[in-house]
Amino acid sequence: MPWLPLADAVLVLHIGVVLFVIGGLVAVVLGNLLGWRGVNRPAFRWLHLAMISVVVLQAWLGELCPITILESWLRMRGGETGYPTGFIAHWLHRLLYWEAPMWVFALAYSAFGALVLLAWWRWPPRGS
């Protein structure tokens, strides 16, 4: 089984999720300030809210991200103990994974979640 390529694919997926969560808020704020159509569509806004809600909830519960757990499991199945992988995987990991106490992440995720809620209040979803 190609465990390590699957782990790399999960890492890329994880980066995509992070970019969607962060970029989604940026798109909502900039889009509303610049008059872009579509940034307030309910499907986009609900998905974005659901994703940051999961992140905040798991941080407050002290749980690891299920995507991180899956990637680590795949890497262990592939015989790795750490992240001595290829160049792209190494740098994606350095960008995504930071070392800090769990409370720091819970606070940061909660603050970001509050910004998402503020954007909901300021620019509620509308349209189809």
N, C-alpha and C positions, 0 to 999 in steps of 0.2 A: 504494500500500500504506500502511496506517495505522501507520507505524513508531513514531511517538511514543506513541500509545495502547498499542501492544504493549509498548513499553519501560516505560510506567507500570504495566502489568499485571504485567510481570516484577518490577518493584520491589515491588509489593504481595505477590507470591508470595514474594520474598526476605524481606520483613518477616515473613510467615507462618512461613517456615522458622526464622528467628531466634527468633521467639516460641515455636515448638514446642520447639526445643532448650533454651532457657532455661526456659520454662514446664513442660516435661516433667520436668526435674529438680526443680523446685519442687513439682510435683504428686506425684512419687514420695516426696519427703521429707515434705511435709505430709500427704499421703494416708496414709502409713504411721503417722505420729505421731497422726493423728486417726481412724484406723481406717476410711478410705474403702476401699470395695471396688472392684476393677478397676484400680487404679494399678500392680499388679504383673502384669498380663496379659502373657504372653510376646510377643504381636504388637506391643503398644505399646512394651515395653521393648527389644525387638530393633531396631525402627525407630529409636527414640531413640538407642540405642547406635551404630547404623550411621551416623546423621546426624552425631553429634559425632565419630565416628571419621574420617569423610571430611574434616570441617573441620580436625581436628588433623593428619591426614596431609598435606593440601594446604598447611597452614601450614609444617610441617616441611620440605616439599619446595620451599617458596618459590613455590608456584603461586597464582595468583589464583583466586578462587571462580568456577566456571563460570557461575553465575547472574549475577555481576557482569560477566563477559565478554559474556554474551548481551545484558544490558541495554545495555552500552556500545556494542556493535555495532548494536543497534536504534536507539539515539540517533544514532549517526553516520550510519546510513542515512537517518534522518529529518532530517538537516542540522544537528544540534546538535553542538557541540564540548564543551560543559560541561553544566551542569544548570540553565539558565535556563528552567525549566518552570513549570507552574502551581503554585499555593500548596501543595496537598497533596503533590505530587511533591517540591517543594523541601524541605519540612519532614521528609518521610519520609527523604530523602537525608541531611539533616543529622543525623537520629537514628541512621541506620544506618552511615554512612561516616565514619570517624575517620582523622586523619592521624597516623601513627606509624611508626617503623621496623618492618620485617617481623618481627624477633625479638620485639618486644613482643607482637604478635598470636600468634606461635607459643607464647610463654610463657603468655599468658592462655588460649588455647584448650587448651593442655596441662593447665593447672591445672583448668580447667572439666571437661575429659575425665577427670582424676583424681577429681574429685568424683562424676562419673557412675559411674565404676568403684567408688568407695567405696559409693555407694548400691546398686549391684548386689551388693556383698559383704554389706552390712548388711540389705538387703531384696531377696533374689533373686526373679526372676520366678516366678510360680506361677499356677495356675488355667488356664483355657482361653481 
